[in-house]
Amino acid sequence: MKHINTKPFPYYVGVFSLEEMVNKDSKVCVINILGSESRKVTPVSHTYSNGNVVAGVQYGRRGTLETTNGDIPIFRSIRDVMNHGVFFDIGVIYLPPAAVAQAVAELVTFNPNLKRIVIVTEKLASRDSMYIRFICQEAGVDVVGANCLGVANVWDHVRVGGALGGDNPEETLKPGSVAIHSNSGNFTTTISEYLRTGGFGISTAVSSGKDVYIHFALPEFLFAAQNDPRTKAVALYVEPGGYYEKVALDFIKERLFGFNKPIVVCVTGRWKKNLTRACGHAGALAGSGDDAEAKENWFDDYFGVGVFDPNNPIVSKLGVRISSIQDFPKAMAAVYAKIDEKPDFESSGDLSLKLWISDNRIKLPKELDLPVVKAMEPYDKQILEINKNIGAKYLRQNMMDKSGASRMDSHTQVTELHGRTILELSQHSLEENIFFTLAKVLPPKEDIPTINMLLNTFLKVEPFQMDMLQIAKDNGATPNAYLASQIAAIGNKPMLARAANYSRWIIDTIRENGIDEHTKEFSNSVQDIITDFLFEKSKEDYDNFTSAIIKIIKDSKKDCAPVNFCKFVIELAETKKMKIKDAHEFMLASISMCIFWKPLLEKRLSRETAETALTYFYCISQIVSLSVTDKAKNKYWQKLVEGKPVNLSSSFSENAFKILFNREPNETELTEFKYLIGLTLSNGPGTISAKGAKETVSARNFIPTAFVGFMVNTGLAHGGNGYEAVEFLLDNFSNIDLKDPGDKNHKINLTELANKAAKVFAEYKKLEKDTGKLEFKKIPCVNHPVFKGHDVNIDPREDFVRKQMDEKGIYNIFLDFYHKVVVELFNEGATKNIFCVNVDAVLSVITLKLVWENLQSGKLEKSKVQDLVFILFLIGRAIGVSAEIADHRDRGTDMDCRTPQSQLHYVL
């Protein structure tokens, strides 16, 4: 052991004053110099310190590490360094935890000139720390760390160890009179920067680390700070765990080294009080009486004053405790005033909150609504790139038999779409649900007219489309087939492709130029971008439709960045007397971006989905428009498909009803129509219709083709089978004089009618069984594989809708009949218990009620009712399947729905 006086400590401390801890005469050897952290940090330290790293060790290798202040020679071992006659007195260790103790032993053994070791490595084993402590005490070597960023002597422009001061230490580490001792390496730098704004510089900064053992702890630091003529005050950052602070304060109280300089301390980590495992630094775990609150009390008792209040700055000459590091400048200023000292230099900058990033989603009170300022380099460029990454991001994965859009509850059999049940969604309009499937949130009321405008715009069809459709009908094609033929023809429609490109350009321009709803003036550079990309010289006027949309945008009260941007584009074009290229597509893109802007900022949907949203809208509108059952007699359809800019904001749900039923709906019918469409939105990703859409996306097809994939995966067994229930009801009501299925006072004996149907079925069932047939035709829409086995069985989905209709005073005789049928089936012994009426019955009875008048009057043929039942299913499922298509496009990979050969079976 070195024969050095260790008083006042009962152990070795080789540092008398902080100014000698590291200085301009220090020579450093870095162990594991080419490690991932060291090879970046060491060159900065070497340059900042005017070349104080004289050697590096990379076990088993020789070479050099290039720096701007000359190359650092690299040796195979510490012994190799010494054999080459290289003198150093400080060792820095960047090794993994298990190798640190061996490196310390080598440093102590082979270098008799060694004074100090800085251990950057974190989470050393306690046994290794004890060993390091023992051999370094014996050898008379001071240790800083572990889990630290080392030491900086700012007066000598020297740092040793880790990245104190960051990549540009000369900007943060200004010479002054405050010494820092911090359990956190990063906060050592932060505190230096904060103090600088208040006019205080640093004498020496020590990142002590916060492993279980702190080798250069607070007692030693305060002793050295007291003896440092440069230091007038001390700044401490303290975490829970350990009694180093109590020992130091006891030493002061016992006057073991006459410490009399003020301290400003921040004790943190109250939230760790009840933790039983380390969270963060390994040593920041309280044991018995050493949690954050205990340490706060130690310092408050020493100072004789409570925690610092910036609005009422009371301090003592001994110092003060602060609750947040941002209070360091004010607290230090108050302490300096108390001891009649002045700051080291003029203050520069401030710690007020400077907003670099904001998406303006939340309306804040005026005092909190801070302006966005340009960030300093290099953060300004990084933020620019971040701003481009708008919308949700998903990891690509195999999405076969998976969905991030829908799921079915195995107990209730209720499907959820984006976290909302179809029962809930069935209470919303078509336009709301169309928006919801893409945005994953229901639209605000003020956006619904805009959504309607877009959907109604896309109802326009050309005569040749209807001609082609009729050919398919004449050939006996089912509704899914003849509708799919025309949706397939959409392909990558140029109008939709241009709109998607403009949506992409709008996002880029807004985000790259910091435009938001608060933007009132647009820079010259933005005007140049708009002019170069959008404008053309033309004497032609906009068509009537485009002119109408431009007027809608100009009159819009919506405070939204895309619409405000579009308004400016329109104004700029008028000022420059130029025309907007592809004005129709650009206006539609602007409107679409506006309604999806908030969900996009909230990362509810992906950027790609937002950019292509108009394609989804177009496909659904086309399916609705092409589904007209009697185009020659439907005046509503004829007017809607002309594409004239008349009342574009009218309800899309009402327009869809008019197209399908050739009349205006009353409030009750519109409600029933919502239920009808909403309940068919989804039945989970396992349905063959959903799988058809997903498989089409998997093959990397256009969005319209994915809609085709869903439609060709429906048929008479899936979607078209709903007519079986309608046929059952028509058979049982064939000789009944029923004028209004919604009239509760119909005076029809439904129990008698149901009993008759039950007897017929019971006789049929007995006959079939007597002849040995195990499979026979069942009554449609009763019983369910899940909701069975009780005396009385209920499908909760049907029960929900039935109760909703009762609450609204909506009666349906066919649904009432169904409930009496299941009772009579039991009474006649045809069933062992009362079957449930399942949710499919709701779809059938609502459809039949809506077409009953036209069917009875002969205006509608039974074959067309059959088609209509199928079409209603297709429209509802088209809306819901939009979510599956968008989800698979966001998450899936090419060919991910392919079945591996190993899972296939050959059947003889």
Disulfide bonds with the S-S distance in Angstrom:
none
